[in-house]
Amino acid sequence: MSSFTPFREKMEQAGVSEAAILSFERNYAILCEGNSTDISEESIDPVIKLPELDEFSNDGEEFDPALLAQTVVIKLNGGLGTSMGLQKAKSLLEVKDGSTFLDVIVDQVSYLRDSTGAQVKFLLMNSFSTSEDTLEHLAQYADRGLAAKEEVELHQNQIPKIDADSMGPVEFSENPSLEWCPPGHGDLYPAIAGSGWLDKLLADGVKYAFVSNSDNLGAVLHPGILRYFAESTKPFLMEATRRTEVDKKGGHLAIRKADQQLLLREVAQTADSDLIEFQNIEKHQYFNTNSLWVNLEALKSELDAQGGVLPLPVIINKKTVDPRNKKSKSVYQLETAMGAAIECFKRADAICVPRSRFAPVKTTADLFTLRSDAYETTEDGRIVLVKERDGKPPVVSLSDEYKLVDSLEGLGIPSLKGATKLSLSGPVRFADMVEIRGTVSISNEKPGTSWIANGLYRDEDVVL
């Protein structure tokens, strides 16, 4: 095995915490050993049945302020909105009525504090790419105690890329920043320990962490799940939901035969020969929503028992040092996933939540739908489907002209409250009073932008 010393020196010079260095050292050793990191189909059993949310919680359940005071909401905020043409934190995308994801999250936390009197804690796990923009945006909330870096920021680490030839730290003098990469959201654990936040939260009497993605509008603190988690005394709880055809490439829950331990298997940990079974949504029914509940006392104990490092499965990615230049040096980038920690705690468990708690915004079509009247903002700051939708969002399909968020600005938004499916193709603009009902397809094959006139469009194909 190559010496780890050059990596340690590089990371120490960059001010990386000891917790993050130890975590990377373990993962590097696994890479050097060269053993397969796959989880074979024959080594696991499917999860047959999980407790359902409605089995232990009623719609009208209210928060216990005493439990809220022991809770921190942590939002993963490390991603840029580049897939939609945004060169800043994805959470700064406007999602509804002039509010960004970040505004919506802050409003939810503020409502909880104001309505219960409990000072629920709030942290954002920012990355080097998102920290500055995010803190600048949060400055407007200084009066709520939700703005200062020392109040709200949990900073994700950076780790070195590994030269695939020498197995040492890669050197790239043309752009030294490309010598580093994010370690995946499994970095939550070394980040919260190495930053001092874990000890600080515990000292403040905070015992429970609810962690979720900032772009998942369904991932809100839930009174029933918080109570269930606290009463169960479990160290770790994952929110899972039923897999559908669109989820078959996403990671699924399983039980390791050797010790009956719950685990998470990602496609990157699956051999080609097992892919058919991996994608069998009838067999492997549950996938990870990436909304987790972590008992911070249990996390502290487990970290102490493991020498400061949670033994998360390692995902090994072979890339080039400059992602835009496929002829640049080959490197390894090591990643971990925070949900994989389910296998690190002996009494870890999962529950099945309704699909409404998994509503990530991945495309401009998702944004377009959210901005319509098919969704409304509740008093407590949640963005939910209007009752008439009966829990089913309209399906929206947009052609490539609308791939970037800027293209939505002049498009206009029709009423989608009664829509089943809307397909848009070609450059168009909606007038102010357009209503879509049923399944409607609108296309413009001419080069210039065509207006969609005011009126009701119901179950029809419109060619402009």
C-alpha positions as CSV (number, residue, x, y, z in Angstrom):
1,M,0.0,0.0,0.0
2,S,1.2,3.5,-0.9
3,S,2.1,5.8,2.0
4,F,-0.7,7.9,3.4
5,T,1.7,10.5,4.7
6,P,1.5,12.8,1.6
7,F,-2.2,12.9,1.9
8,R,-2.1,13.7,5.6
9,E,0.4,16.5,5.0
10,K,-1.7,17.9,2.1
11,M,-4.9,17.8,4.2
12,E,-3.3,19.3,7.3
13,Q,-1.9,22.2,5.3
14,A,-5.4,22.8,4.0
15,G,-6.8,22.9,7.5
16,V,-8.9,19.7,7.1
17,S,-10.1,18.3,10.5
18,E,-8.6,15.2,12.1
19,A,-12.0,13.4,11.8
20,A,-12.1,14.0,8.1
21,I,-8.4,12.9,7.7
22,L,-9.1,9.6,9.6
23,S,-12.2,8.9,7.5
24,F,-10.3,9.5,4.2
25,E,-7.4,7.3,5.5
26,R,-9.7,4.4,6.1
27,N,-11.3,4.7,2.7
28,Y,-7.9,5.1,1.0
29,A,-6.8,1.8,2.6
30,I,-9.9,0.1,1.2
31,L,-9.1,1.4,-2.2
32,C,-5.5,0.1,-1.9
33,E,-6.6,-3.3,-0.8
34,G,-8.3,-3.7,-4.2
35,N,-11.1,-5.9,-2.9
36,S,-14.5,-5.6,-4.5
37,T,-16.9,-3.2,-2.8
38,D,-19.9,-4.8,-4.4
39,I,-22.8,-6.2,-2.4
40,S,-23.8,-9.4,-4.0
41,E,-27.5,-10.5,-4.5
42,E,-26.8,-13.8,-2.8
43,S,-25.5,-12.1,0.4
44,I,-28.8,-10.2,1.0
45,D,-32.4,-10.8,1.6
46,P,-35.1,-8.3,0.6
47,V,-37.0,-6.2,3.2
48,I,-40.5,-7.6,3.2
49,K,-42.4,-5.1,5.4
50,L,-41.5,-1.8,7.2
51,P,-43.7,0.1,9.7
52,E,-45.9,2.6,7.9
53,L,-46.2,6.2,9.0
54,D,-50.0,6.1,9.3
55,E,-49.7,3.0,11.7
56,F,-48.1,5.1,14.5
57,S,-49.1,8.8,13.7
58,N,-52.3,10.7,13.0
59,D,-52.7,13.6,10.7
60,G,-53.6,15.9,13.5
61,E,-50.7,15.1,15.8
62,E,-49.0,18.1,17.2
63,F,-45.3,18.7,18.1
64,D,-44.1,18.0,21.7
65,P,-42.2,21.2,22.5
66,A,-39.9,19.3,24.8
67,L,-38.8,17.0,22.0
68,L,-38.5,19.9,19.6
69,A,-36.1,21.6,21.9
70,Q,-33.9,18.6,21.7
71,T,-33.9,18.5,17.9
72,V,-31.7,20.0,15.1
73,V,-32.9,20.2,11.5
74,I,-29.9,19.6,9.1
75,K,-30.3,20.4,5.4
76,L,-27.7,19.1,2.9
77,N,-26.9,22.3,0.9
78,G,-23.7,21.4,-1.0
79,G,-25.1,21.1,-4.5
80,L,-25.1,23.7,-7.3
81,G,-28.0,24.1,-9.7
82,T,-25.8,23.6,-12.7
83,S,-28.1,21.0,-14.3
84,M,-30.7,23.8,-14.6
85,G,-28.1,26.5,-15.6
86,L,-27.6,28.0,-12.1
87,Q,-24.0,28.7,-11.1
88,K,-24.8,29.0,-7.4
89,A,-26.4,26.9,-4.6
90,K,-29.4,25.0,-5.9
91,S,-31.3,26.1,-2.8
92,L,-31.2,29.6,-4.1
93,L,-33.6,28.8,-7.0
94,E,-36.9,30.5,-6.8
95,V,-39.5,27.8,-6.1
96,K,-42.8,29.6,-5.4
97,D,-44.2,33.1,-5.1
98,G,-40.7,34.7,-5.1
99,S,-39.4,32.4,-2.3
100,T,-36.3,30.2,-2.8
101,F,-35.8,26.7,-1.3
102,L,-33.8,28.4,1.4
103,D,-36.5,30.9,2.2
104,V,-39.1,28.1,2.4
105,I,-36.8,26.1,4.8
106,V,-36.2,29.2,7.0
107,D,-39.9,30.0,7.1
108,Q,-40.6,26.4,8.3
109,V,-38.0,26.6,11.1
110,S,-39.3,30.1,12.1
111,Y,-42.9,28.9,12.2
112,L,-41.9,25.9,14.5
113,R,-40.1,28.2,16.8
114,D,-42.8,30.8,16.9
115,S,-45.8,28.4,17.2
116,T,-44.3,26.1,19.9
117,G,-41.8,28.3,21.8
118,A,-39.1,25.6,21.3
119,Q,-35.9,26.9,19.8
120,V,-35.4,24.1,17.4
121,K,-31.8,24.2,16.0
122,F,-31.0,24.6,12.3
123,L,-27.9,23.7,10.4
124,L,-27.0,23.8,6.7
125,M,-24.3,21.5,5.4
126,N,-22.7,23.9,2.9
127,S,-19.8,23.0,0.5
128,F,-17.0,25.2,-0.7
129,S,-19.2,25.9,-3.8
130,T,-22.3,27.0,-1.9
131,S,-21.1,28.6,1.4
132,E,-20.6,32.2,0.3
133,D,-23.8,32.5,-1.7
134,T,-25.9,30.8,1.0
135,L,-24.6,33.0,3.9
136,E,-25.0,36.1,1.8
137,H,-28.7,35.2,1.1
138,L,-29.3,34.3,4.8
139,A,-28.1,37.7,6.0
140,Q,-31.7,39.0,5.7
141,Y,-32.6,36.6,8.5
142,A,-30.2,38.0,11.1
143,D,-33.1,39.0,13.4
144,R,-34.2,35.4,13.5
145,G,-30.8,34.0,14.5
146,L,-30.6,32.2,11.2
147,A,-27.9,34.0,9.4
148,A,-24.5,34.0,11.0
149,K,-22.0,31.3,9.9
150,E,-21.4,30.3,13.6
151,E,-25.1,29.8,14.0
152,V,-26.1,27.8,11.0
153,E,-23.2,26.5,9.0
154,L,-21.9,22.9,9.1
155,H,-19.1,22.9,6.4
156,Q,-18.6,19.9,4.2
157,N,-15.0,18.8,3.9
158,Q,-12.9,18.5,0.7
159,I,-10.7,15.5,0.1
160,P,-7.8,14.9,-2.3
161,K,-8.2,13.2,-5.6
162,I,-5.9,10.2,-6.0
163,D,-3.6,9.8,-8.9
164,A,-4.6,6.4,-10.5
165,D,-1.0,5.7,-11.5
166,S,1.1,6.7,-8.5
167,M,-1.7,6.3,-5.9
168,G,-0.5,9.5,-4.3
169,P,-2.3,12.9,-4.2
170,V,-2.8,14.1,-7.8
171,E,-1.0,17.3,-8.9
172,F,-2.6,19.6,-11.4
173,S,-0.7,22.9,-11.5
174,E,-3.1,24.3,-14.2
175,N,-5.9,24.5,-11.7
176,P,-4.9,23.3,-8.2
177,S,-8.5,23.5,-7.0
178,L,-9.2,20.4,-9.2
179,E,-6.9,18.4,-7.0
180,W,-9.7,18.3,-4.5
181,C,-13.2,16.8,-4.6
182,P,-16.3,16.5,-2.3
183,P,-16.5,13.3,-0.3
184,G,-20.2,12.7,-0.8
185,H,-22.9,13.3,1.8
186,G,-21.5,10.5,4.0
187,D,-19.2,13.3,5.1
188,L,-22.0,14.4,7.4
189,Y,-20.5,12.3,10.1
190,P,-16.8,13.5,10.0
191,A,-18.0,17.0,9.3
192,I,-20.3,17.2,12.4
193,A,-17.7,15.6,14.6
194,G,-14.6,17.4,13.3
195,S,-16.2,20.8,13.3
196,G,-17.1,20.6,17.0
197,W,-20.8,20.8,16.2
198,L,-21.6,17.3,17.6
199,D,-20.1,18.2,21.0
200,K,-21.7,21.6,20.9
201,L,-25.2,20.3,20.1
202,L,-25.0,17.6,22.8
203,A,-23.8,20.2,25.4
204,D,-26.9,22.3,24.4
205,G,-29.2,19.3,25.2
206,V,-29.8,18.4,21.5
207,K,-30.3,14.7,21.0
208,Y,-32.1,14.2,17.7
209,A,-31.0,15.2,14.2
210,F,-33.4,15.2,11.2
211,V,-31.3,15.3,8.1
212,S,-32.6,15.7,4.5
213,N,-31.8,17.3,1.1
214,S,-32.5,21.0,0.7
215,D,-34.3,20.4,-2.6
216,N,-36.7,17.8,-1.2
217,L,-39.8,19.9,-0.3
218,G,-41.5,16.9,1.2
219,A,-38.8,16.5,3.8
220,V,-40.2,18.5,6.7
221,L,-39.9,17.9,10.4
222,H,-42.8,15.5,11.4
223,P,-44.3,15.4,14.9
224,G,-45.2,11.7,14.7
225,I,-41.9,10.5,13.4
226,L,-40.0,12.6,16.0
227,R,-42.1,11.1,18.8
228,Y,-41.8,7.6,17.4
229,F,-38.0,8.0,17.0
230,A,-37.6,9.3,20.6
231,E,-39.8,6.6,22.1
232,S,-38.0,3.8,20.2
233,T,-34.6,4.8,21.6
234,K,-33.2,3.7,18.3
235,P,-29.8,5.1,17.2
236,F,-30.8,5.7,13.5
237,L,-34.0,5.7,11.5
238,M,-34.3,6.0,7.7
239,E,-37.4,7.2,5.9
240,A,-37.9,4.8,3.0
241,T,-40.7,4.7,0.4
242,R,-42.0,2.2,-2.1
243,R,-40.0,1.9,-5.3
244,T,-41.7,2.6,-8.6
245,E,-40.4,2.2,-12.2
246,V,-38.7,5.6,-12.1
247,D,-36.8,4.6,-8.9
248,K,-35.4,1.3,-10.1
249,K,-31.9,2.7,-10.6
250,G,-31.8,4.2,-7.1
251,G,-30.4,2.5,-4.0
252,H,-32.6,0.0,-2.1
253,L,-32.8,-1.3,1.4
254,A,-31.9,-5.0,2.1
255,I,-31.0,-7.3,5.0
256,R,-27.5,-8.8,5.2
257,K,-27.9,-12.5,5.6
258,A,-24.7,-12.9,7.7
259,D,-26.0,-10.9,10.7
260,Q,-29.6,-9.7,9.8
261,Q,-28.3,-6.1,9.6
262,L,-30.2,-3.6,7.5
263,L,-28.1,-2.0,4.7
264,L,-28.4,0.2,1.7
265,R,-27.2,-1.1,-1.7
266,E,-26.5,1.5,-4.4
267,V,-26.1,0.7,-8.1
268,A,-22.4,1.5,-7.9
269,Q,-22.1,-1.4,-5.4
270,T,-23.8,-3.9,-7.7
271,A,-22.1,-6.2,-10.2
272,D,-23.5,-6.2,-13.7
273,S,-24.7,-9.8,-13.2
274,D,-26.9,-8.6,-10.4
275,L,-28.4,-5.6,-12.1
276,I,-31.7,-7.3,-13.1
277,E,-32.4,-8.3,-9.5
278,F,-31.2,-4.8,-8.2
279,Q,-33.9,-3.2,-10.5
280,N,-36.6,-5.7,-9.4
281,I,-38.9,-3.4,-7.6
282,E,-41.3,-6.2,-6.6
283,K,-38.5,-8.0,-4.8
284,H,-36.6,-4.9,-3.4
285,Q,-39.5,-2.7,-2.6
286,Y,-38.0,0.1,-0.6
287,F,-35.6,2.9,-1.5
288,N,-33.9,5.5,0.6
289,T,-35.5,9.0,0.5
290,N,-32.2,10.4,2.0
291,S,-34.2,11.7,5.0
292,L,-32.6,10.4,8.1
293,W,-33.1,10.6,11.9
294,V,-29.9,10.3,14.0
295,N,-29.6,10.0,17.7
296,L,-26.6,12.2,18.4
297,E,-25.7,10.5,21.6
298,A,-25.6,7.2,19.8
299,L,-23.5,8.7,17.0
300,K,-21.0,10.0,19.5
301,S,-20.8,6.6,21.2
302,E,-20.3,4.8,17.9
303,L,-17.6,7.2,16.7
304,D,-15.8,6.7,20.0
305,A,-16.1,3.0,19.7
306,Q,-14.8,3.0,16.1
307,G,-11.8,5.2,16.7
308,G,-13.5,8.3,15.4
309,V,-14.6,6.9,12.0
310,L,-18.0,5.3,11.0
311,P,-17.1,2.3,8.8
312,L,-19.3,3.4,5.9
313,P,-19.1,1.4,2.6
314,V,-16.8,3.2,0.1
315,I,-17.9,4.1,-3.4
316,I,-14.9,4.3,-5.8
317,N,-15.3,6.6,-8.8
318,K,-12.7,6.5,-11.7
319,K,-12.6,9.9,-13.3
320,T,-10.2,12.4,-14.9
321,V,-8.6,15.2,-12.8
322,D,-10.2,17.8,-15.1
323,P,-13.8,16.6,-15.7
324,R,-14.0,18.7,-18.9
325,N,-10.8,17.1,-20.3
326,K,-11.1,13.4,-20.8
327,K,-7.4,13.3,-21.7
328,S,-6.2,14.7,-18.4
329,K,-4.8,12.4,-15.6
330,S,-6.9,9.5,-14.4
331,V,-7.9,9.8,-10.7
332,Y,-9.9,8.0,-8.1
333,Q,-12.5,9.9,-6.2
334,L,-13.8,8.3,-3.0
335,E,-17.3,8.8,-1.8
336,T,-19.6,7.7,1.0
337,A,-23.4,8.0,1.4
338,M,-24.9,9.1,4.6
339,G,-27.8,6.7,4.4
340,A,-25.3,3.8,4.3
341,A,-24.7,4.5,8.0
342,I,-27.8,2.3,8.6
343,E,-25.4,-0.7,8.6
344,C,-23.2,0.9,11.3
345,F,-25.7,0.9,14.1
346,K,-26.9,-2.4,15.5
347,R,-30.5,-1.3,16.2
348,A,-30.9,0.9,13.2
349,D,-34.3,0.8,11.5
350,A,-36.4,2.2,8.7
351,I,-40.0,3.3,8.2
352,C,-42.1,3.5,5.1
353,V,-43.4,7.1,4.5
354,P,-45.8,8.2,1.8
355,R,-44.5,9.5,-1.5
356,S,-45.5,13.0,-0.4
357,R,-42.4,13.1,1.8
358,F,-40.2,12.5,-1.2
359,A,-40.6,15.4,-3.6
360,P,-37.2,16.4,-4.9
361,V,-36.9,19.1,-7.5
362,K,-34.6,17.8,-10.2
363,T,-35.7,19.5,-13.4
364,T,-37.2,22.7,-14.8
365,A,-40.4,20.7,-15.3
366,D,-40.6,20.0,-11.6
367,L,-40.1,23.8,-10.9
368,F,-42.7,24.8,-13.5
369,T,-45.2,22.5,-11.8
370,L,-44.4,23.7,-8.3
371,R,-44.9,27.3,-9.3
372,S,-48.4,26.6,-10.6
373,D,-51.7,26.6,-8.7
374,A,-51.5,22.8,-8.4
375,Y,-49.4,23.6,-5.3
376,E,-50.0,25.9,-2.3
377,T,-48.0,27.1,0.6
378,T,-49.5,26.1,4.0
379,E,-49.4,28.3,7.2
380,D,-46.5,26.3,8.5
381,G,-44.4,27.0,5.4
382,R,-44.8,23.7,3.6
383,I,-45.5,23.6,-0.2
384,V,-48.1,20.9,-0.8
385,L,-50.5,19.7,-3.5
386,V,-53.9,21.4,-3.4
387,K,-56.6,19.1,-2.0
388,E,-58.3,18.7,-5.5
389,R,-55.2,16.9,-6.7
390,D,-55.8,14.0,-4.2
391,G,-52.1,13.6,-3.7
392,K,-51.2,13.2,-7.4
393,P,-49.1,15.8,-9.1
394,P,-49.7,16.7,-12.7
395,V,-47.1,15.3,-15.1
396,V,-45.3,17.9,-17.1
397,S,-43.0,17.3,-20.0
398,L,-40.9,20.2,-21.5
399,S,-38.8,20.1,-24.6
400,D,-35.1,21.0,-24.6
401,E,-35.7,24.7,-25.0
402,Y,-36.8,24.7,-21.4
403,K,-33.9,22.8,-19.9
404,L,-32.4,25.8,-18.1
405,V,-34.2,27.8,-15.4
406,D,-33.9,31.2,-17.3
407,S,-36.2,29.8,-20.0
408,L,-39.1,29.6,-17.6
409,E,-39.0,33.3,-16.8
410,G,-40.9,34.4,-20.0
411,L,-43.0,31.3,-20.3
412,G,-45.8,32.2,-18.0
413,I,-47.7,29.6,-15.9
414,P,-51.1,28.2,-16.8
415,S,-53.6,26.8,-14.2
416,L,-52.6,23.1,-13.7
417,K,-55.0,22.4,-10.8
418,G,-57.1,20.2,-13.1
419,A,-54.4,18.9,-15.4
420,T,-53.4,15.3,-15.7
421,K,-50.5,15.7,-18.1
422,L,-49.1,18.7,-20.0
423,S,-46.5,18.3,-22.8
424,L,-44.8,21.4,-24.3
425,S,-42.7,21.4,-27.4
426,G,-41.1,24.4,-29.1
427,P,-41.0,28.1,-28.2
428,V,-44.3,29.2,-26.6
429,R,-45.7,31.7,-24.1
430,F,-48.8,31.4,-22.0
431,A,-51.3,34.3,-21.8
432,D,-52.4,35.2,-18.3
433,M,-55.6,33.2,-18.1
434,V,-54.8,29.8,-19.5
435,E,-56.3,26.7,-17.9
436,I,-55.2,23.1,-18.6
437,R,-57.5,20.2,-17.8
438,G,-56.9,16.5,-18.5
439,T,-54.1,15.6,-21.0
440,V,-53.0,18.4,-23.2
441,S,-50.1,18.6,-25.7
442,I,-49.0,22.0,-27.1
443,S,-46.4,22.2,-29.9
444,N,-45.0,25.0,-32.0
445,E,-42.9,24.0,-34.9
446,K,-42.3,27.5,-36.2
447,P,-39.0,29.3,-35.3
448,G,-40.5,32.2,-33.5
449,T,-42.3,32.2,-30.1
450,S,-46.1,31.6,-30.4
451,W,-48.6,32.8,-27.8
452,I,-51.1,30.4,-26.2
453,A,-54.3,32.4,-26.0
454,N,-56.4,32.7,-22.9
455,G,-59.0,30.0,-22.4
456,L,-59.6,26.4,-21.3
457,Y,-57.7,23.6,-23.0
458,R,-59.1,20.2,-22.2
459,D,-57.8,16.8,-23.5
460,E,-56.6,18.1,-26.8
461,D,-53.5,18.5,-29.0
462,V,-52.7,22.1,-29.9
463,V,-50.5,22.9,-32.8
464,L,-49.5,26.5,-33.1
